[in-house]
Amino acid sequence: MKPDLKRALLALVAGLAAWVLVATLLDVALRLALPGYAAGEPTMTFTRGMLIARLTLAVITSLAAGATTALIAPRSAWVPWTLGVLLLVIFVPEHLKLWHVFPAWYHLSFLVTLVPLILIGWRLWLLRAGARHSEGR
């Protein structure tokens, strides 16, 4: 296997792991910070504010996952796209199962922004790394 492909596959796995890790850590933070969130989680009974907090968690998580892919494989533009599509494949069936539980705006906000946010995280990391690289010259 070519080194660039190995690096890209590692970036894909790391991006997925970053998504899961950051989502888990932020979910724990929501449980601690938002009154009633932990009690509502098992039954999926969330207030509008809790749903917005969950979407905010997803934004941060997706940006971090995209940045992770850029950190490991900055020249592999297909990696964040693949990660986004993989996550959509995972989450679309789950959201369809829960479509009646949450409002449509919640599902659509999550699903429609998933890939773009990963790409933005990837791009922001590259811009940040490029700025640091040019400052060091």
Buried (B, 14 or more C-beta within 10 A) or exposed (E): EEEEEEBBBBBBBBBBEBBEBBBEBBBEEBEEEBEEBEEBBEEEEBEEEBBEBBBEBBBBBBBBBBBBBBBBBBEBBEBBBBBBEBBBEEBEEEBEEEEEEBEEEBBEBBBEBBBEBBBBBBBBBBEEBEEEEEEEE
